[in-house]
Amino acid sequence: MVTNLNPASEVFLANMERIQKQIADASQQVSSGKRVNVASDAPDEIDAILQLRSDMARNSQLKSNLSMAKTDADAADSALSSATQLLDRAITLGSQGANFTLDAAGQQTIAAEVQTLQDQMVAISGTTVQGRYIFSGDADGSPAYASDATVPGGVNRLLTAPATRRVEDPSGGSFAVGQTAQNIFDSRNPDDSAASGNVFAALNGLRVALLNNDPAGITTAVGALHAASDHLNISQTSYGAVENRITDATTFSDQYDIQLQTELSQKQDADVTSAVMLMTQGNTQLQAAFAMQAKMPHTTLFDFLG
């Protein structure tokens, strides 16, 4: 390329372009707070930066999943606490109904209250969180049970979907976070008959025994209620364990997030103080260079020719 500039002028302009680029880069770092704004700013570090950003996005999603799981587990724990209280009341009513001085009318009154407890228990099995039935397993769009006086036992089983949902632990692995209403309230034997600890069956057994004025049946029903209460306590304890696991996983996720942010900051954030100094130095250099250039003699051969 042919140029009309002498070598000294070319060097001067090249130095000016270099200083102006340094000033522009420093200004960009100060305004954005980032040392790396585009891949060309640090080609050898861009892969690590992208990986860190990906890890942060994944960790954020895991924290969101843990938060939703905690909401469900807390609601389940509270619901089962209420369910245990209902069984405690049923046991008290059963003890009252077994009293030989209580007449048939009194037992029917108690039976009516037991029926109310049964309906409340069914309602607890349909506990919802943000429109999801948390005890309906994988079919959480519908309740698992409904009160129905036309079916044996007074409770209609609507679905039997398993609970396969697991939540990933940021520290590694995953864990189950829920149980089904059938496991909690309607435990069954392999032949589908009511198993020991079946909450619905225990409540219905007490109601029927009271209506039939059957002291022996009432005593048997109270024993079944105790077994059902033990079963509920086991279920509630398992949710307590889930809550603890979620708390530990969330704590780890929070700490990991801080670690990722620190590493990303070290790779892409600007040293604003140094960038400001570079801007100041660059502007000083430009001013000095232009001042010196203005004082340079600009005579040519023609100036010496008459």
C-alpha positions as CSV (number, residue, x, y, z in Angstrom):
1,M,0.0,0.0,0.0
2,V,1.3,3.4,-0.9
3,T,1.2,6.0,1.9
4,N,1.9,9.7,1.9
5,L,3.0,9.5,5.6
6,N,6.6,9.4,6.6
7,P,7.7,6.6,9.0
8,A,7.7,8.8,12.1
9,S,4.1,9.9,11.4
10,E,3.1,6.3,10.9
11,V,4.6,5.3,14.2
12,F,2.9,8.2,15.9
13,L,-0.6,7.2,14.6
14,A,0.0,3.6,15.5
15,N,0.8,4.5,19.0
16,M,-2.3,6.8,19.2
17,E,-4.5,3.9,18.0
18,R,-3.0,1.6,20.6
19,I,-3.6,4.1,23.4
20,Q,-7.1,4.9,22.3
21,K,-8.0,1.2,22.2
22,Q,-6.7,0.8,25.7
23,I,-8.8,3.7,26.8
24,A,-11.9,2.3,25.0
25,D,-11.3,-1.2,26.6
26,A,-10.9,0.3,30.0
27,S,-14.0,2.5,29.6
28,Q,-16.0,-0.6,28.6
29,Q,-14.8,-2.4,31.7
30,V,-15.8,0.5,34.0
31,S,-19.2,0.9,32.4
32,S,-20.1,-2.8,32.3
33,G,-18.1,-4.0,35.4
34,K,-16.8,-6.9,33.3
35,R,-13.3,-7.6,32.1
36,V,-14.7,-10.1,29.6
37,N,-17.7,-8.8,27.6
38,V,-17.2,-10.8,24.4
39,A,-15.3,-13.9,23.6
40,S,-12.5,-12.0,21.9
41,D,-11.7,-10.3,25.2
42,A,-10.3,-13.6,26.6
43,P,-10.5,-16.4,24.1
44,D,-8.6,-18.8,26.4
45,E,-11.0,-18.3,29.3
46,I,-14.4,-18.2,27.5
47,D,-15.0,-22.0,27.8
48,A,-14.5,-21.9,31.6
49,I,-16.8,-18.8,31.8
50,L,-19.5,-20.5,29.8
51,Q,-19.2,-23.7,31.9
52,L,-19.5,-21.6,35.2
53,R,-22.6,-19.9,33.8
54,S,-24.1,-23.2,32.9
55,D,-23.4,-24.6,36.4
56,M,-25.0,-21.6,38.0
57,A,-28.1,-22.0,35.9
58,R,-28.4,-25.7,36.7
59,N,-27.8,-25.0,40.4
60,S,-30.5,-22.3,40.3
61,Q,-33.0,-24.8,38.9
62,L,-32.1,-27.4,41.5
63,K,-32.7,-24.8,44.3
64,S,-36.1,-24.0,42.7
65,N,-37.0,-27.7,42.7
66,L,-35.9,-28.0,46.4
67,S,-38.0,-25.0,47.3
68,M,-41.1,-26.6,45.7
69,A,-40.4,-29.9,47.4
70,K,-40.0,-28.2,50.8
71,T,-43.4,-26.5,50.3
72,D,-45.0,-29.9,49.6
73,A,-43.2,-31.6,52.5
74,D,-44.1,-28.9,55.0
75,A,-47.7,-29.1,53.9
76,A,-47.7,-32.9,54.2
77,D,-46.1,-32.7,57.6
78,S,-48.8,-30.3,58.8
79,A,-51.6,-32.4,57.2
80,L,-50.4,-35.6,58.9
81,S,-50.2,-33.7,62.3
82,S,-53.8,-32.8,61.9
83,A,-54.7,-36.4,60.9
84,T,-53.0,-37.7,64.0
85,Q,-55.1,-35.4,66.1
86,L,-58.2,-36.7,64.4
87,L,-57.3,-40.2,65.3
88,D,-56.6,-39.2,68.9
89,R,-60.1,-37.8,69.0
90,A,-61.5,-41.0,67.5
91,I,-59.7,-43.1,70.2
92,T,-61.3,-40.9,72.9
93,L,-64.7,-41.3,71.3
94,G,-64.2,-45.1,71.1
95,S,-63.3,-45.2,74.8
96,Q,-66.5,-43.3,75.5
97,G,-68.6,-45.6,73.3
98,A,-67.2,-48.7,75.1
99,N,-68.7,-47.4,78.4
100,F,-71.5,-49.9,79.3
101,T,-73.6,-47.0,80.8
102,L,-73.9,-45.3,77.4
103,D,-77.3,-46.1,75.7
104,A,-77.8,-46.7,72.0
105,A,-78.8,-43.1,71.3
106,G,-75.5,-41.9,72.8
107,Q,-73.5,-44.3,70.7
108,Q,-75.3,-43.2,67.6
109,T,-74.3,-39.6,68.4
110,I,-70.7,-40.6,68.8
111,A,-70.9,-42.6,65.6
112,A,-72.1,-39.4,63.8
113,E,-69.0,-37.6,65.1
114,V,-66.8,-40.5,64.0
115,Q,-68.3,-40.1,60.5
116,T,-67.3,-36.4,60.6
117,L,-63.8,-37.4,61.5
118,Q,-63.8,-39.9,58.6
119,D,-64.8,-37.1,56.2
120,Q,-62.2,-34.8,57.5
121,M,-59.6,-37.5,57.1
122,V,-60.6,-38.0,53.5
123,A,-60.3,-34.2,53.0
124,I,-56.7,-34.4,54.5
125,S,-55.8,-37.1,52.0
126,G,-56.8,-34.6,49.3
127,T,-54.5,-31.8,50.6
128,T,-53.4,-29.5,47.8
129,V,-50.5,-27.1,47.3
130,Q,-50.8,-24.7,44.4
131,G,-53.5,-26.8,42.8
132,R,-51.6,-30.1,43.1
133,Y,-52.8,-33.0,45.3
134,I,-49.7,-33.8,47.1
135,F,-50.8,-37.3,48.2
136,S,-52.0,-38.4,44.8
137,G,-48.5,-39.5,43.6
138,D,-47.8,-39.0,39.9
139,A,-51.4,-38.2,39.2
140,D,-51.4,-35.0,41.3
141,G,-54.1,-33.4,39.2
142,S,-56.9,-35.3,41.0
143,P,-57.7,-36.4,44.6
144,A,-57.0,-40.0,45.4
145,Y,-60.1,-40.6,47.6
146,A,-63.6,-39.2,48.2
147,S,-66.2,-39.8,50.8
148,D,-69.0,-41.9,49.5
149,A,-71.7,-43.4,51.7
150,T,-72.8,-45.8,48.9
151,V,-69.6,-47.9,49.0
152,P,-68.4,-50.2,51.7
153,G,-66.3,-48.3,54.2
154,G,-67.7,-45.0,53.2
155,V,-64.6,-44.0,51.2
156,N,-64.2,-44.4,47.5
157,R,-60.7,-45.0,46.1
158,L,-60.4,-42.9,42.9
159,L,-56.8,-43.7,41.8
160,T,-53.7,-45.7,42.8
161,A,-50.9,-43.8,41.0
162,P,-47.4,-44.4,42.5
163,A,-45.2,-41.6,43.8
164,T,-42.0,-41.8,41.8
165,R,-41.0,-38.1,41.9
166,R,-37.4,-37.6,43.2
167,V,-35.5,-34.4,43.7
168,E,-31.8,-34.1,42.7
169,D,-29.4,-33.3,45.5
170,P,-26.8,-30.7,44.4
171,S,-24.2,-32.6,46.4
172,G,-25.0,-35.7,44.4
173,G,-27.7,-38.3,44.0
174,S,-31.4,-37.8,44.5
175,F,-34.1,-38.7,47.0
176,A,-37.9,-39.4,47.1
177,V,-40.0,-36.6,48.5
178,G,-43.5,-37.9,48.7
179,Q,-45.9,-40.7,49.6
180,T,-49.3,-41.7,48.3
181,A,-52.6,-41.4,50.1
182,Q,-52.9,-45.2,49.8
183,N,-49.7,-45.7,51.6
184,I,-50.6,-43.3,54.3
185,F,-54.3,-43.7,54.9
186,D,-55.4,-46.9,53.1
187,S,-52.6,-49.5,53.5
188,R,-53.5,-52.8,51.9
189,N,-52.6,-56.4,51.9
190,P,-51.5,-58.2,48.7
191,D,-55.1,-59.4,48.2
192,D,-56.3,-55.7,48.5
193,S,-57.9,-56.2,51.9
194,A,-57.4,-53.6,54.5
195,A,-54.0,-54.0,56.3
196,S,-53.2,-53.2,59.9
197,G,-52.7,-49.5,60.2
198,N,-55.4,-48.7,57.6
199,V,-56.7,-45.3,58.8
200,F,-59.9,-45.3,56.8
201,A,-60.8,-48.9,57.8
202,A,-60.1,-48.2,61.5
203,L,-62.4,-45.2,61.6
204,N,-65.2,-47.0,59.7
205,G,-64.8,-50.0,62.0
206,L,-65.5,-47.8,65.0
207,R,-68.4,-46.1,63.3
208,V,-70.1,-49.4,62.4
209,A,-69.4,-50.9,65.9
210,L,-71.0,-47.9,67.5
211,L,-74.1,-48.0,65.3
212,N,-74.5,-51.8,66.1
213,N,-74.1,-51.2,69.8
214,D,-71.2,-53.8,69.7
215,P,-68.9,-53.3,72.7
216,A,-66.5,-56.0,71.6
217,G,-66.4,-54.4,68.1
218,I,-65.8,-51.0,69.7
219,T,-62.8,-52.4,71.7
220,T,-61.4,-54.0,68.5
221,A,-61.8,-50.8,66.6
222,V,-60.0,-48.8,69.3
223,G,-57.1,-51.2,68.9
224,A,-57.1,-50.7,65.2
225,L,-57.1,-46.9,65.7
226,H,-54.0,-47.2,67.8
227,A,-52.3,-49.2,65.0
228,A,-53.5,-46.6,62.5
229,S,-52.1,-43.8,64.7
230,D,-48.7,-45.6,64.8
231,H,-48.8,-45.9,61.0
232,L,-49.5,-42.2,60.6
233,N,-46.6,-41.3,63.0
234,I,-44.3,-43.3,60.8
235,S,-45.4,-41.5,57.7
236,Q,-45.0,-38.2,59.4
237,T,-41.5,-39.1,60.6
238,S,-40.6,-39.9,57.0
239,Y,-41.7,-36.5,55.9
240,G,-39.6,-35.0,58.7
241,A,-36.6,-36.8,57.3
242,V,-37.4,-35.4,53.9
243,E,-37.6,-31.9,55.3
244,N,-34.2,-32.4,56.9
245,R,-32.7,-33.7,53.6
246,I,-34.1,-30.7,51.7
247,T,-32.7,-28.3,54.3
248,D,-29.2,-29.9,54.0
249,A,-29.4,-29.9,50.2
250,T,-30.6,-26.3,50.1
251,T,-27.7,-25.2,52.3
252,F,-25.2,-27.0,50.1
253,S,-26.8,-25.4,47.0
254,D,-26.5,-21.9,48.6
255,Q,-22.8,-22.5,49.4
256,Y,-22.1,-23.9,45.9
257,D,-23.8,-20.9,44.4
258,I,-21.5,-18.6,46.3
259,Q,-18.5,-20.6,45.1
260,L,-19.6,-20.5,41.5
261,Q,-20.2,-16.7,41.7
262,T,-16.8,-16.2,43.2
263,E,-15.1,-18.2,40.5
264,L,-17.0,-16.5,37.7
265,S,-16.3,-13.1,39.2
266,Q,-12.6,-13.9,39.2
267,K,-12.7,-14.7,35.6
268,Q,-14.9,-12.1,34.1
269,D,-15.3,-9.1,36.4
270,A,-13.2,-6.0,35.9
271,D,-10.8,-4.4,38.3
272,V,-12.6,-1.1,38.1
273,T,-9.9,0.8,40.0
274,S,-7.2,-0.4,37.7
275,A,-9.4,0.3,34.6
276,V,-10.0,3.9,35.8
277,M,-6.2,4.3,36.3
278,L,-5.6,3.0,32.7
279,M,-8.2,5.5,31.4
280,T,-6.5,8.3,33.2
281,Q,-3.0,7.3,32.1
282,G,-4.2,6.8,28.5
283,N,-5.7,10.2,28.3
284,T,-2.6,11.8,29.9
285,Q,-0.5,10.0,27.3
286,L,-2.7,11.2,24.5
287,Q,-2.6,14.8,25.6
288,A,1.2,14.7,26.0
289,A,1.7,13.0,22.6
290,F,-0.5,15.5,20.8
291,A,1.3,18.4,22.5
292,M,4.7,17.0,21.5
293,Q,3.5,16.4,18.0
294,A,2.4,20.0,17.7
295,K,5.8,21.2,18.6
296,M,7.6,19.1,16.0
297,P,9.0,21.0,13.0
298,H,6.9,20.5,9.8
299,T,9.3,22.0,7.2
300,T,9.7,20.3,3.8
301,L,12.2,20.6,0.9
302,F,10.1,23.3,-0.6
303,D,10.6,25.5,2.5
304,F,14.4,25.8,1.5
305,L,13.8,26.5,-2.1
306,G,13.3,30.0,-3.1
